[in-house]
Amino acid sequence: MDALHLTYGHFATVNAAVSDIDGIFADEIAARGRGAAGRVVRVLDIGTGGADLPRALLDRAARAGIALEVVAIDPDPRAIGWARTQALPPGLDLREATTADLLAAGERFDVVLSNHVVHHLDARELGMLFADSEALLAPGGVAVHHDLARSRLGYVGYDLGMRVLYPTLFRGSFLHVDGLISIRRSHTPRELRHALPPGWSVRHYRVPWRLLIRHERPHE
């Protein structure tokens, strides 16, 4: 197995430790699913990679008795190809696609989200992400983009953690080097506020080294 496949395989472990998946589920999905008998909450995961986040959210929804459908997209055929080699839980729709493809098809979602995607984008791509996220929301929907916040604490903590764990758990993957590059490329809240369209907000999410970028579409 090559380094890229190893990296996809380890994303679930890393995200379980740093991404607060329980918080994402409770804040954005559970509130929309409870008390709505027969209603399916429809979620879009942009830049899904190995699709570990959708699988984790579907697992939590099943245990909570919430009907959830997740469309997980990535334009990289390597990512979707690897994700399709893993068990496909009910409710997960993997697509090699872009947000533009979904807009052209007239798709709409209750929750549009991404995790660790924002820092990969240049200014033009970031503007497209925000515009497409808004356009893909159903009335009353929410767009939530979680990402790293650039900080010395986050960089040093990740580096030290990987120096301990990489030789035994993550050897052969890109997680150590690419993780440090990602932290260096990430933003601060102040930097992102200048790039946000009206109606969007950004703040630290629970810990100083994570960001939440959020937009809600009103009910119509």
C-alpha positions in Angstrom: 0.0 0.0 0.0 1.5 3.4 -1.0 1.9 6.5 1.2 -1.3 8.1 0.0 -3.5 5.1 0.7 -1.9 4.8 4.2 -2.7 8.5 4.8 -6.4 8.0 3.8 -6.5 5.1 6.1 -5.2 7.1 9.1 -7.5 10.1 8.6 -10.2 8.5 10.8 -7.8 8.1 13.7 -6.5 11.7 13.4 -9.9 13.3 12.9 -11.4 11.4 15.8 -8.7 13.0 18.0 -8.7 16.6 16.7 -12.0 17.3 14.8 -14.6 17.0 17.5 -16.9 14.9 15.4 -19.4 14.5 18.3 -19.7 18.3 18.4 -20.3 18.6 14.7 -23.0 16.0 14.9 -24.7 17.5 18.0 -24.5 21.1 16.8 -25.5 20.8 13.2 -27.2 17.4 12.5 -28.9 16.2 15.7 -30.8 19.4 16.2 -32.3 19.1 12.7 -33.1 15.4 13.0 -34.8 15.0 16.3 -38.5 15.5 16.6 -39.0 15.3 12.8 -40.5 11.9 12.3 -39.8 10.6 8.8 -37.6 13.5 7.9 -34.2 12.7 6.3 -31.4 15.2 7.1 -29.4 15.7 3.9 -25.7 16.5 4.3 -23.0 17.4 1.8 -19.3 16.7 2.7 -17.0 18.7 0.4 -13.5 17.4 -0.2 -14.3 14.2 1.7 -10.9 12.5 1.1 -11.2 9.0 2.5 -14.8 9.7 3.7 -14.1 9.0 7.3 -16.2 12.0 8.5 -19.4 10.9 6.7 -19.0 7.4 8.1 -18.6 8.7 11.6 -21.6 11.0 11.3 -23.8 8.2 9.9 -22.7 5.9 12.8 -23.8 8.6 15.3 -27.0 9.2 13.5 -27.9 5.5 13.4 -27.3 5.3 17.2 -29.4 8.4 17.8 -32.3 7.2 15.6 -31.9 10.0 13.1 -32.4 9.4 9.4 -29.3 10.8 7.7 -28.1 10.9 4.1 -24.6 12.1 3.3 -23.4 12.9 -0.2 -19.5 12.9 0.0 -17.7 14.5 -2.9 -14.1 14.9 -3.9 -12.7 15.9 -7.4 -9.7 13.6 -6.9 -10.3 10.1 -8.3 -7.7 8.7 -6.0 -9.6 9.8 -2.9 -13.0 8.5 -4.1 -11.4 5.3 -5.5 -9.9 4.5 -2.1 -13.1 5.4 -0.2 -15.0 3.0 -2.3 -12.7 0.1 -1.2 -14.0 0.6 2.3 -17.3 -0.6 3.7 -20.2 1.5 2.4 -22.7 2.2 5.2 -26.4 2.9 4.4 -26.9 6.5 3.6 -23.5 7.3 2.1 -23.3 8.4 -1.5 -19.7 8.8 -2.7 -19.2 10.9 -5.8 -16.2 12.1 -7.8 -17.7 15.5 -8.3 -17.4 19.2 -7.5 -19.9 21.7 -6.0 -20.5 23.1 -9.5 -21.6 19.6 -10.6 -24.2 19.5 -7.8 -25.4 23.0 -8.5 -25.9 22.1 -12.1 -28.0 19.1 -11.0 -30.2 21.3 -8.7 -29.1 19.5 -5.5 -29.9 21.1 -2.1 -28.8 20.1 1.4 -29.7 20.8 5.0 -26.0 20.9 6.0 -23.1 21.7 3.8 -19.8 21.0 5.5 -16.1 20.5 5.0 -13.3 19.5 7.3 -9.6 20.6 6.7 -10.3 21.9 3.2 -10.2 25.7 3.6 -6.4 25.9 4.0 -5.9 24.1 0.7 -7.6 26.8 -1.3 -6.4 30.1 -2.9 -8.5 33.3 -2.7 -10.5 32.5 -5.9 -11.2 29.0 -4.8 -12.2 30.1 -1.3 -14.7 32.6 -2.8 -16.2 29.8 -4.9 -16.5 27.5 -1.9 -18.4 30.1 0.1 -20.7 31.1 -2.9 -21.4 27.4 -3.8 -22.1 26.5 -0.2 -24.7 29.2 0.1 -26.3 28.2 -3.2 -26.5 24.5 -2.2 -28.4 25.2 1.0 -32.1 24.3 1.4 -34.2 26.9 3.3 -33.2 26.8 7.0 -29.9 25.1 6.1 -26.4 25.7 7.4 -22.9 25.7 5.9 -20.1 24.9 8.3 -16.5 24.7 7.3 -14.1 23.4 10.0 -10.4 24.0 9.6 -7.2 24.4 11.4 -6.3 27.8 12.9 -2.7 28.8 12.5 -1.0 28.9 15.8 2.4 28.2 17.4 0.7 26.0 20.0 -1.1 23.9 17.4 2.1 23.5 15.3 4.3 22.5 18.3 1.7 20.2 19.8 1.1 18.4 16.5 4.9 18.1 15.8 5.6 16.7 19.2 2.6 14.3 19.1 3.7 13.0 15.7 7.3 12.5 16.8 6.0 10.1 19.3 3.2 8.4 17.3 4.5 8.4 13.8 7.1 5.6 14.1 4.6 3.1 15.5 1.2 4.2 14.2 1.6 6.3 11.1 4.9 5.3 9.6 4.9 5.5 5.8 2.1 8.0 5.5 2.2 11.8 4.8 0.6 12.7 8.1 3.6 14.2 9.9 5.0 16.4 7.1 1.8 17.3 5.4 0.1 18.1 8.8 2.8 20.7 9.6 2.5 22.2 6.1 -1.3 22.4 6.6 -0.9 24.2 9.9 1.5 26.7 8.3 -0.9 27.3 5.4 -4.0 27.8 7.6 -5.6 31.1 8.6 -6.3 33.1 11.7 -9.9 34.3 12.3 -8.8 37.9 11.5 -7.4 36.9 8.2 -10.5 35.0 7.1 -12.9 37.8 8.2 -11.6 39.8 5.3 -12.4 37.0 2.8 -15.9 36.2 4.0 -19.0 37.3 2.1 -21.8 39.0 4.1 -23.7 36.7 6.4 -20.7 34.5 7.2 -18.9 34.3 10.5 -15.6 32.8 11.7 -14.5 32.0 15.2 -12.3 29.6 17.1 -14.1 26.3 17.6 -13.8 25.0 21.2 -9.9 25.1 21.1 -7.4 27.7 19.9 -6.2 25.6 17.0 -9.5 25.1 15.2 -11.8 27.4 13.3 -15.5 27.3 12.5 -16.7 29.2 9.4 -20.5 29.4 9.4 -23.5 30.6 7.4 -27.2 30.0 7.9 -29.9 30.4 5.3 -33.2 31.7 6.6 -36.4 29.7 6.4 -38.6 30.8 3.6 
